[in-house]
Amino acid sequence: MVLKMREKKSRIKDIPDKLYFRIGEVSNIAGIPAYVLRFWETEFSRIRPKRTAAGQRLYTRADIELILKIKKLLYEKKFTIQGARQHLSVRSRKSEASEKQLLADLHAELKSLRDLLD
């Protein structure tokens, strides 16, 4: 079992350059069964694939990257599902805060450039 997990280990750079992926493709890329992906959709609100008229799930590259992060947290770092959920929410809040700070810095820099031109 451990060998299979190592063989199927996937990296973000291994994701093909496509807009949408079906659940079977995501299962192969991530190296986890489709039923685990369906379960994770119920546990992690950020995984929300689009649905076709026939009800098939269509995952984006961002969804797959998130799935790979969740897989790493659960399988390699041995987080619980609740712990992984908390870890991801803390990281997203930090990311949002850093983005806001970056925008504020950029805004201040643009203002100073405008003042120099006036």
C-alpha positions as CSV (number, residue, x, y, z in Angstrom):
1,M,0.0,0.0,0.0
2,V,2.8,2.4,0.9
3,L,4.5,1.7,-2.5
4,K,1.3,2.4,-4.4
5,M,1.0,5.8,-2.6
6,R,4.6,6.7,-3.4
7,E,4.2,5.7,-7.1
8,K,1.0,7.7,-7.4
9,K,2.5,10.8,-5.7
10,S,1.6,13.8,-7.8
11,R,2.9,17.3,-7.9
12,I,1.3,20.5,-9.0
13,K,3.5,20.8,-12.0
14,D,2.3,17.4,-13.2
15,I,-1.2,18.7,-13.8
16,P,-2.0,18.9,-17.5
17,D,-2.8,22.3,-19.0
18,K,-6.6,22.0,-19.4
19,L,-9.6,24.1,-18.2
20,Y,-11.7,21.3,-16.7
21,F,-11.0,17.8,-15.5
22,R,-13.4,14.9,-14.8
23,I,-13.4,13.1,-11.6
24,G,-11.6,10.1,-13.1
25,E,-8.8,12.3,-14.3
26,V,-8.5,14.1,-11.0
27,S,-8.4,10.7,-9.3
28,N,-5.5,9.6,-11.4
29,I,-3.6,12.9,-11.0
30,A,-4.0,12.9,-7.2
31,G,-3.6,9.2,-6.8
32,I,-6.7,8.7,-4.7
33,P,-10.0,7.0,-5.4
34,A,-13.0,8.9,-6.8
35,Y,-15.1,8.1,-3.7
36,V,-12.5,9.9,-1.5
37,L,-12.8,13.0,-3.8
38,R,-16.6,12.9,-3.4
39,F,-16.2,12.6,0.4
40,W,-13.8,15.5,0.6
41,E,-16.3,17.6,-1.3
42,T,-18.7,17.2,1.7
43,E,-15.9,17.9,4.2
44,F,-14.1,20.8,2.5
45,S,-16.4,23.6,1.4
46,R,-13.7,25.1,-0.9
47,I,-13.9,22.0,-3.2
48,R,-16.8,22.8,-5.4
49,P,-16.5,21.4,-8.9
50,K,-18.9,22.7,-11.5
51,R,-21.5,20.2,-12.8
52,T,-22.5,19.5,-16.3
53,A,-26.2,19.1,-17.3
54,A,-25.7,15.3,-16.9
55,G,-24.4,15.9,-13.4
56,Q,-20.7,15.1,-14.0
57,R,-18.2,16.9,-11.9
58,L,-15.8,19.3,-13.7
59,Y,-12.8,20.3,-11.6
60,T,-10.5,23.2,-12.3
61,R,-6.7,23.4,-11.9
62,A,-7.3,25.3,-8.6
63,D,-9.5,22.5,-7.3
64,I,-6.8,20.0,-8.1
65,E,-4.1,22.1,-6.4
66,L,-6.3,22.3,-3.3
67,I,-7.0,18.5,-3.4
68,L,-3.2,17.9,-3.6
69,K,-2.7,20.2,-0.5
70,I,-5.4,18.3,1.4
71,K,-3.9,15.0,0.4
72,K,-0.5,16.1,1.7
73,L,-2.0,17.3,5.0
74,L,-4.0,14.2,5.5
75,Y,-1.7,11.4,4.2
76,E,1.8,12.8,4.8
77,K,1.4,15.2,7.7
78,K,-1.2,13.0,9.4
79,F,-3.7,15.8,10.0
80,T,-7.3,15.0,10.9
81,I,-10.0,16.2,8.5
82,Q,-10.9,18.9,11.0
83,G,-7.3,19.9,11.5
84,A,-6.7,20.1,7.8
85,R,-9.8,22.3,7.5
86,Q,-8.5,24.6,10.2
87,H,-5.0,24.7,8.7
88,L,-6.4,25.7,5.2
89,S,-8.7,28.4,6.7
90,V,-5.8,29.9,8.6
91,R,-3.6,29.9,5.6
92,S,-6.3,31.5,3.4
93,R,-6.8,34.2,6.0
94,K,-3.0,34.9,6.1
95,S,-3.0,34.9,2.3
96,E,-5.9,37.4,2.2
97,A,-4.1,39.7,4.8
98,S,-0.9,39.6,2.8
99,E,-2.8,40.5,-0.4
100,K,-4.5,43.4,1.3
101,Q,-1.2,44.6,2.6
102,L,0.4,44.3,-0.8
103,L,-2.5,46.3,-2.4
104,A,-2.2,49.0,0.3
105,D,1.6,49.3,-0.3
106,L,1.0,49.5,-4.1
107,H,-1.7,52.1,-3.6
108,A,0.6,54.2,-1.4
109,E,3.4,53.9,-4.0
110,L,1.1,55.0,-6.8
111,K,0.0,57.9,-4.8
112,S,3.6,59.0,-4.2
113,L,4.3,58.7,-7.9
114,R,1.3,60.8,-8.8
115,D,2.4,63.4,-6.3
116,L,5.8,63.5,-7.9
117,L,4.3,64.1,-11.3
118,D,2.1,66.9,-10.1
